[in-house]
Amino acid sequence: MTEKSSKLVATVELLYVLVKCSLHFWGWLVTGGLIYGWVSSQKKLVLCVDHPEALQEKLWRLTEKLPATKLWEKVLSVGIFLALALFLAGAWLGSTSLGLLFKVIGGLSLLLFLLYSAHWVLGTVADDESKGAPVAMGYQLLLQTLRPSLLNGFILGTYAFWLLLLPVSPLLFFLVAPGGVAYLLKKGAQKYREMEGKTHDSCQS
């Protein structure tokens, strides 16, 4: 098999994983409750993308190992839902002053909630840090959310890229966006931590 053929096969396999994980995400979101299930669905999505081999078996065997959804995760999910509802209400009201106010407040709140939820999901699932004290960990992740960093810029850029896809192709957004976001955030967080580790090592030497 030539190099081009192997790259094509790898791309097709990745696309299959992203589509399958995205469909699982929408299913988890609906069955988990559109209001309370955002964070828990994101955690399952990261596991799905991180373990594509599980797609060939019973995915619930992997996701059932996750701890029960914490109260704070439900509160965060409600915040995401309310911010999204406020933004959509503003879009429905159009260019009125109230509509613009709703869109600005809802949009900024949604970005903040999504940014924090990304740090929370990557911190509690990808790095298996969920056994730590939830209050202390939540505070630490909040500081990471509010601190300007390359990782925060990458997270916001990733969300912006996929949101811009929505008006262009809603079907493609539905099929690929959730899995694509989880995949890019996982890779971006790994690369950022590698860069931080190299910087820390160079400062010590």
BELURLIN-V355531 format. One record per residue. NEAR is the number of other ideal C-beta (glycine too) atoms within 12 Angstrom. Layout:
# BELURLIN-V355531
NEAR ; NEAR
This chain:
# BELURLIN-V355531
9 ; 8 ; 9 ; 10 ; 11 ; 12 ; 13 ; 14 ; 15 ; 16 ; 14 ; 14 ; 18 ; 22 ; 21 ; 21 ; 31 ; 34 ; 29 ; 28 ; 40 ; 35 ; 25 ; 36 ; 39 ; 26 ; 21 ; 33 ; 29 ; 16 ; 17 ; 28 ; 18 ; 19 ; 22 ; 27 ; 28 ; 40 ; 43 ; 36 ; 42 ; 45 ; 40 ; 40 ; 46 ; 41 ; 36 ; 37 ; 40 ; 30 ; 26 ; 27 ; 17 ; 23 ; 27 ; 14 ; 13 ; 12 ; 28 ; 18 ; 15 ; 26 ; 32 ; 13 ; 17 ; 29 ; 18 ; 12 ; 28 ; 23 ; 16 ; 25 ; 35 ; 23 ; 23 ; 40 ; 35 ; 24 ; 29 ; 38 ; 30 ; 24 ; 31 ; 28 ; 22 ; 27 ; 29 ; 18 ; 22 ; 27 ; 22 ; 16 ; 18 ; 13 ; 13 ; 14 ; 12 ; 18 ; 21 ; 18 ; 18 ; 28 ; 27 ; 19 ; 21 ; 30 ; 27 ; 19 ; 26 ; 31 ; 28 ; 25 ; 33 ; 36 ; 37 ; 38 ; 43 ; 41 ; 40 ; 42 ; 40 ; 43 ; 36 ; 34 ; 37 ; 30 ; 21 ; 17 ; 21 ; 27 ; 13 ; 17 ; 12 ; 23 ; 13 ; 14 ; 23 ; 28 ; 19 ; 21 ; 31 ; 22 ; 17 ; 27 ; 28 ; 15 ; 16 ; 12 ; 21 ; 19 ; 31 ; 29 ; 16 ; 27 ; 35 ; 30 ; 21 ; 31 ; 32 ; 21 ; 21 ; 32 ; 23 ; 15 ; 22 ; 18 ; 11 ; 13 ; 14 ; 14 ; 13 ; 21 ; 24 ; 21 ; 24 ; 32 ; 33 ; 38 ; 38 ; 32 ; 38 ; 41 ; 31 ; 32 ; 40 ; 34 ; 24 ; 31 ; 32 ; 21 ; 17 ; 26 ; 22 ; 15 ; 18 ; 18 ; 14 ; 14 ; 14 ; 12 ; 11 ; 10 ; 9 ; 8 ; 7
